[in-house]
Amino acid sequence: MLRIKNINTFYGKVHALKNVSLHLGEGEIVTLIGANGAGKTTILNSISAIIPASSGEILFRKDIITALSPDKVVQHGISQVPEGRQVFKPLSVEDNLELGAYLRYRSREGKAAIHTDMELVFDLFPRLKERRKQLSGTMSGGEQQMLAIGRALMAKPKLLLLDEPSMGLAPLVVQEIFHVLERLRRENGTTILLVEQNAKAALKLADRGYVLETGKVILEGPADELLENAEVKRAYLGKDKKEIWER
């Protein structure tokens, strides 16, 4: 579904991604792990065209999307849930979800179909339905994360990019969110690229993983193999880290 070929991305003069290549198959969950500053978020932002790659190629379903604008990337079927949630705090839950479908309204898609999809989001996250008229800025961090995911889903993505969905959340809330991600893949066939600070939880959810270091992919493979890899264990799966995901 997605193939990245030797992309290089810069923040000014800082060379953030260095000839990075990776791929995702249809319906896969793939995770990116690595230390802060390794380039994980930059990969998501390069796919979304928020920070465009300066060279290399990004293909989505055989279409080259490297030079597209962010709105065109969304129209191709890619949505990103940003780090820190970034909900529109002065707006209600319902208004935030409608903004997620903004491009669908512009394409004159029927309101009935959009509101049907909103009900599907409420089925995934019943707490959002309970708070549909509540201002999003008054909700808990976990509820805002649910809303950020729901808002991304309102664009009807085939590929969902998630950046640190567990950050700052209680373990039980994170477990609920991870169950939803698994359900999205199982019931909707959604392909997911996940950046996650809890490497053990991410690898237990994912099919495959990539390990990044200073803007380069240094290791890749099936998630269960990475879980047992001595170097990955040493660097990212320390015994002192509380596990929040159990099958």
Steps between C-alpha positions, in 0.01 A plus 500: 500500500774748597861496389763754600819495293817670622341818629703783648328766709647814652402748770689797366859376487433206732499171307215322684444197273786339312407271210211342690312216331206301636171349388155406630278229357123527479345446845831494688584669827861615491676684780797734507711493814809690604630764736376859501637679196550179300269619221177314574270802494684640199410188302131556574528870415678421174226256399236763586699772319511713814880491471552395136788271412772679304589188302392141459154369423180419690248279322149431622313232306737557207436877495800723567395736780839647588427848361132524596357755741367375837136528393567294188669233714185481711288472185712202396393322821765582763417660836736591783429518873763748624707480813332687783150445356454864383121503519317828440436579865238777461287268285273213602575133444249494216652808334850349521375186329329700227827685436663162443258454210563850361636382164204264464260792545696696239461210257122526554477154650161446656462610863323175578812295420717728711266478797485122461879497535471720808277238656768240421752715690256515791474121487880476531513760777169507694632774730513737206132441435423580863694826462410590142390855596780555753785741421802284422732717709311401815553126449770276646819420310375152421171627364684757288718222357188303412364812332822556304481144367131538424562826316763329281259213429236744374712547187447127427870416479644181359826576683498641853817661639518526879763696692546401866134420580586382854688814603394620844208261531406248768576135414133398489421779253795400283385139504155614382651702215722212391198269494327749270801501266490122481127515435550754218737264328284193560159646408586782256827377350668827599876503453682664793845654538562553869762708681485402866714575806406168659697272269384178666132590463552610141685183400234280662236675289695525174578250226841651425727772627782732402763627743637846428814671622613852403282510191583153368329161509745275684280193549174361366304177523194320635383650827540176696862473388574859600346429841760227550792691348768557765592849379136611484442359847800686636413833342121513503346218702656551842362296786410815689248607234144417596324289241156627407398252235420136555342265253 
